[in-house]
Amino acid sequence: MEKRRKRKNPHYFTRKDTNPIFFAGISEEDQFCLITEAAEDNISEIHHRQPVIINQTDINRYLNLELQGSAFLKECSKPDLIFHEVSKDVNKPTNNTASLIQSV
């Protein structure tokens, strides 16, 4: 049986409260990796994973972790995200206009 590929469309994400989004990550020397987790219910329609988001009030605690980082990340409150589909023009590096984040 032929497996049909789900059509992928780009989306624009922002916090419902309009505050900046801060992603959890790890770095060593010149390498960096975003930490991901299972997607929230509404986001799982788009993708099964999402970046771990840290609230601004938790940033200093996160940066000063010595051990048990995963427990800290699980206990952090998650902000509500909103999103909408945007034009595939966002995939072209030469495009750089505010209109790229408008809903299609």
MODELLER restraints for C-alpha pairs under 7 A, 6 or more apart:
rsr = mdl.restraints
at = mdl.atoms
rsr.add(forms.Gaussian(group=physical.xy_distance, feature=features.Distance(at['CA:9:A'], at['CA:85:A']), mean=6.76, stdev=0.5))
rsr.add(forms.Gaussian(group=physical.xy_distance, feature=features.Distance(at['CA:9:A'], at['CA:88:A']), mean=6.88, stdev=0.5))
rsr.add(forms.Gaussian(group=physical.xy_distance, feature=features.Distance(at['CA:10:A'], at['CA:85:A']), mean=5.89, stdev=0.5))
rsr.add(forms.Gaussian(group=physical.xy_distance, feature=features.Distance(at['CA:10:A'], at['CA:86:A']), mean=5.68, stdev=0.5))
rsr.add(forms.Gaussian(group=physical.xy_distance, feature=features.Distance(at['CA:10:A'], at['CA:87:A']), mean=6.85, stdev=0.5))
rsr.add(forms.Gaussian(group=physical.xy_distance, feature=features.Distance(at['CA:10:A'], at['CA:88:A']), mean=6.22, stdev=0.5))
rsr.add(forms.Gaussian(group=physical.xy_distance, feature=features.Distance(at['CA:11:A'], at['CA:83:A']), mean=6.42, stdev=0.5))
rsr.add(forms.Gaussian(group=physical.xy_distance, feature=features.Distance(at['CA:11:A'], at['CA:84:A']), mean=5.38, stdev=0.5))
rsr.add(forms.Gaussian(group=physical.xy_distance, feature=features.Distance(at['CA:11:A'], at['CA:85:A']), mean=4.24, stdev=0.5))
rsr.add(forms.Gaussian(group=physical.xy_distance, feature=features.Distance(at['CA:11:A'], at['CA:86:A']), mean=5.26, stdev=0.5))
rsr.add(forms.Gaussian(group=physical.xy_distance, feature=features.Distance(at['CA:12:A'], at['CA:83:A']), mean=5.31, stdev=0.5))
rsr.add(forms.Gaussian(group=physical.xy_distance, feature=features.Distance(at['CA:12:A'], at['CA:84:A']), mean=5.53, stdev=0.5))
rsr.add(forms.Gaussian(group=physical.xy_distance, feature=features.Distance(at['CA:12:A'], at['CA:85:A']), mean=6.31, stdev=0.5))
rsr.add(forms.Gaussian(group=physical.xy_distance, feature=features.Distance(at['CA:12:A'], at['CA:86:A']), mean=6.36, stdev=0.5))
rsr.add(forms.Gaussian(group=physical.xy_distance, feature=features.Distance(at['CA:12:A'], at['CA:101:A']), mean=6.03, stdev=0.5))
rsr.add(forms.Gaussian(group=physical.xy_distance, feature=features.Distance(at['CA:13:A'], at['CA:81:A']), mean=6.63, stdev=0.5))
rsr.add(forms.Gaussian(group=physical.xy_distance, feature=features.Distance(at['CA:13:A'], at['CA:82:A']), mean=5.82, stdev=0.5))
rsr.add(forms.Gaussian(group=physical.xy_distance, feature=features.Distance(at['CA:13:A'], at['CA:83:A']), mean=4.38, stdev=0.5))
rsr.add(forms.Gaussian(group=physical.xy_distance, feature=features.Distance(at['CA:13:A'], at['CA:84:A']), mean=6.98, stdev=0.5))
rsr.add(forms.Gaussian(group=physical.xy_distance, feature=features.Distance(at['CA:14:A'], at['CA:81:A']), mean=5.67, stdev=0.5))
rsr.add(forms.Gaussian(group=physical.xy_distance, feature=features.Distance(at['CA:14:A'], at['CA:82:A']), mean=5.59, stdev=0.5))
rsr.add(forms.Gaussian(group=physical.xy_distance, feature=features.Distance(at['CA:14:A'], at['CA:83:A']), mean=6.32, stdev=0.5))
rsr.add(forms.Gaussian(group=physical.xy_distance, feature=features.Distance(at['CA:15:A'], at['CA:21:A']), mean=6.82, stdev=0.5))
rsr.add(forms.Gaussian(group=physical.xy_distance, feature=features.Distance(at['CA:15:A'], at['CA:79:A']), mean=6.66, stdev=0.5))
rsr.add(forms.Gaussian(group=physical.xy_distance, feature=features.Distance(at['CA:15:A'], at['CA:80:A']), mean=5.90, stdev=0.5))
rsr.add(forms.Gaussian(group=physical.xy_distance, feature=features.Distance(at['CA:15:A'], at['CA:81:A']), mean=4.43, stdev=0.5))
rsr.add(forms.Gaussian(group=physical.xy_distance, feature=features.Distance(at['CA:15:A'], at['CA:82:A']), mean=5.99, stdev=0.5))
rsr.add(forms.Gaussian(group=physical.xy_distance, feature=features.Distance(at['CA:16:A'], at['CA:80:A']), mean=5.54, stdev=0.5))
rsr.add(forms.Gaussian(group=physical.xy_distance, feature=features.Distance(at['CA:16:A'], at['CA:81:A']), mean=5.28, stdev=0.5))
rsr.add(forms.Gaussian(group=physical.xy_distance, feature=features.Distance(at['CA:16:A'], at['CA:82:A']), mean=5.63, stdev=0.5))
rsr.add(forms.Gaussian(group=physical.xy_distance, feature=features.Distance(at['CA:21:A'], at['CA:53:A']), mean=6.72, stdev=0.5))
rsr.add(forms.Gaussian(group=physical.xy_distance, feature=features.Distance(at['CA:22:A'], at['CA:53:A']), mean=5.59, stdev=0.5))
rsr.add(forms.Gaussian(group=physical.xy_distance, feature=features.Distance(at['CA:22:A'], at['CA:54:A']), mean=5.34, stdev=0.5))
rsr.add(forms.Gaussian(group=physical.xy_distance, feature=features.Distance(at['CA:22:A'], at['CA:55:A']), mean=6.62, stdev=0.5))
rsr.add(forms.Gaussian(group=physical.xy_distance, feature=features.Distance(at['CA:23:A'], at['CA:34:A']), mean=7.00, stdev=0.5))
rsr.add(forms.Gaussian(group=physical.xy_distance, feature=features.Distance(at['CA:23:A'], at['CA:51:A']), mean=6.33, stdev=0.5))
rsr.add(forms.Gaussian(group=physical.xy_distance, feature=features.Distance(at['CA:23:A'], at['CA:52:A']), mean=5.75, stdev=0.5))
rsr.add(forms.Gaussian(group=physical.xy_distance, feature=features.Distance(at['CA:23:A'], at['CA:53:A']), mean=4.63, stdev=0.5))
rsr.add(forms.Gaussian(group=physical.xy_distance, feature=features.Distance(at['CA:23:A'], at['CA:54:A']), mean=5.89, stdev=0.5))
rsr.add(forms.Gaussian(group=physical.xy_distance, feature=features.Distance(at['CA:24:A'], at['CA:34:A']), mean=6.07, stdev=0.5))
rsr.add(forms.Gaussian(group=physical.xy_distance, feature=features.Distance(at['CA:24:A'], at['CA:35:A']), mean=5.61, stdev=0.5))
rsr.add(forms.Gaussian(group=physical.xy_distance, feature=features.Distance(at['CA:24:A'], at['CA:52:A']), mean=5.49, stdev=0.5))
rsr.add(forms.Gaussian(group=physical.xy_distance, feature=features.Distance(at['CA:24:A'], at['CA:53:A']), mean=6.01, stdev=0.5))
rsr.add(forms.Gaussian(group=physical.xy_distance, feature=features.Distance(at['CA:24:A'], at['CA:54:A']), mean=6.28, stdev=0.5))
rsr.add(forms.Gaussian(group=physical.xy_distance, feature=features.Distance(at['CA:25:A'], at['CA:32:A']), mean=6.99, stdev=0.5))
rsr.add(forms.Gaussian(group=physical.xy_distance, feature=features.Distance(at['CA:25:A'], at['CA:33:A']), mean=5.47, stdev=0.5))
rsr.add(forms.Gaussian(group=physical.xy_distance, feature=features.Distance(at['CA:25:A'], at['CA:34:A']), mean=4.23, stdev=0.5))
rsr.add(forms.Gaussian(group=physical.xy_distance, feature=features.Distance(at['CA:25:A'], at['CA:35:A']), mean=5.07, stdev=0.5))
rsr.add(forms.Gaussian(group=physical.xy_distance, feature=features.Distance(at['CA:26:A'], at['CA:32:A']), mean=5.83, stdev=0.5))
rsr.add(forms.Gaussian(group=physical.xy_distance, feature=features.Distance(at['CA:26:A'], at['CA:33:A']), mean=5.45, stdev=0.5))
rsr.add(forms.Gaussian(group=physical.xy_distance, feature=features.Distance(at['CA:26:A'], at['CA:34:A']), mean=6.61, stdev=0.5))
rsr.add(forms.Gaussian(group=physical.xy_distance, feature=features.Distance(at['CA:27:A'], at['CA:33:A']), mean=6.37, stdev=0.5))
rsr.add(forms.Gaussian(group=physical.xy_distance, feature=features.Distance(at['CA:34:A'], at['CA:51:A']), mean=6.58, stdev=0.5))
rsr.add(forms.Gaussian(group=physical.xy_distance, feature=features.Distance(at['CA:35:A'], at['CA:51:A']), mean=5.80, stdev=0.5))
rsr.add(forms.Gaussian(group=physical.xy_distance, feature=features.Distance(at['CA:35:A'], at['CA:52:A']), mean=5.79, stdev=0.5))
rsr.add(forms.Gaussian(group=physical.xy_distance, feature=features.Distance(at['CA:36:A'], at['CA:49:A']), mean=6.29, stdev=0.5))
rsr.add(forms.Gaussian(group=physical.xy_distance, feature=features.Distance(at['CA:36:A'], at['CA:50:A']), mean=5.32, stdev=0.5))
rsr.add(forms.Gaussian(group=physical.xy_distance, feature=features.Distance(at['CA:36:A'], at['CA:51:A']), mean=4.17, stdev=0.5))
rsr.add(forms.Gaussian(group=physical.xy_distance, feature=features.Distance(at['CA:36:A'], at['CA:52:A']), mean=5.17, stdev=0.5))
rsr.add(forms.Gaussian(group=physical.xy_distance, feature=features.Distance(at['CA:37:A'], at['CA:49:A']), mean=5.59, stdev=0.5))
rsr.add(forms.Gaussian(group=physical.xy_distance, feature=features.Distance(at['CA:37:A'], at['CA:50:A']), mean=5.62, stdev=0.5))
rsr.add(forms.Gaussian(group=physical.xy_distance, feature=features.Distance(at['CA:37:A'], at['CA:51:A']), mean=6.26, stdev=0.5))
rsr.add(forms.Gaussian(group=physical.xy_distance, feature=features.Distance(at['CA:37:A'], at['CA:52:A']), mean=6.10, stdev=0.5))
rsr.add(forms.Gaussian(group=physical.xy_distance, feature=features.Distance(at['CA:38:A'], at['CA:48:A']), mean=6.04, stdev=0.5))
rsr.add(forms.Gaussian(group=physical.xy_distance, feature=features.Distance(at['CA:38:A'], at['CA:49:A']), mean=4.66, stdev=0.5))
rsr.add(forms.Gaussian(group=physical.xy_distance, feature=features.Distance(at['CA:38:A'], at['CA:50:A']), mean=6.25, stdev=0.5))
rsr.add(forms.Gaussian(group=physical.xy_distance, feature=features.Distance(at['CA:39:A'], at['CA:47:A']), mean=6.93, stdev=0.5))
rsr.add(forms.Gaussian(group=physical.xy_distance, feature=features.Distance(at['CA:39:A'], at['CA:48:A']), mean=5.24, stdev=0.5))
rsr.add(forms.Gaussian(group=physical.xy_distance, feature=features.Distance(at['CA:39:A'], at['CA:49:A']), mean=4.56, stdev=0.5))
rsr.add(forms.Gaussian(group=physical.xy_distance, feature=features.Distance(at['CA:39:A'], at['CA:50:A']), mean=5.04, stdev=0.5))
rsr.add(forms.Gaussian(group=physical.xy_distance, feature=features.Distance(at['CA:53:A'], at['CA:78:A']), mean=6.79, stdev=0.5))
rsr.add(forms.Gaussian(group=physical.xy_distance, feature=features.Distance(at['CA:84:A'], at['CA:103:A']), mean=5.86, stdev=0.5))
rsr.add(forms.Gaussian(group=physical.xy_distance, feature=features.Distance(at['CA:85:A'], at['CA:103:A']), mean=5.59, stdev=0.5))
rsr.add(forms.Gaussian(group=physical.xy_distance, feature=features.Distance(at['CA:85:A'], at['CA:104:A']), mean=6.04, stdev=0.5))
rsr.add(forms.Gaussian(group=physical.xy_distance, feature=features.Distance(at['CA:86:A'], at['CA:100:A']), mean=6.71, stdev=0.5))
rsr.add(forms.Gaussian(group=physical.xy_distance, feature=features.Distance(at['CA:86:A'], at['CA:101:A']), mean=5.92, stdev=0.5))
rsr.add(forms.Gaussian(group=physical.xy_distance, feature=features.Distance(at['CA:86:A'], at['CA:102:A']), mean=6.04, stdev=0.5))
rsr.add(forms.Gaussian(group=physical.xy_distance, feature=features.Distance(at['CA:86:A'], at['CA:103:A']), mean=5.00, stdev=0.5))
rsr.add(forms.Gaussian(group=physical.xy_distance, feature=features.Distance(at['CA:86:A'], at['CA:104:A']), mean=5.27, stdev=0.5))
rsr.add(forms.Gaussian(group=physical.xy_distance, feature=features.Distance(at['CA:87:A'], at['CA:100:A']), mean=6.48, stdev=0.5))
rsr.add(forms.Gaussian(group=physical.xy_distance, feature=features.Distance(at['CA:87:A'], at['CA:104:A']), mean=6.14, stdev=0.5))
rsr.add(forms.Gaussian(group=physical.xy_distance, feature=features.Distance(at['CA:89:A'], at['CA:95:A']), mean=6.87, stdev=0.5))
rsr.add(forms.Gaussian(group=physical.xy_distance, feature=features.Distance(at['CA:89:A'], at['CA:100:A']), mean=6.90, stdev=0.5))
rsr.add(forms.Gaussian(group=physical.xy_distance, feature=features.Distance(at['CA:90:A'], at['CA:100:A']), mean=5.90, stdev=0.5))
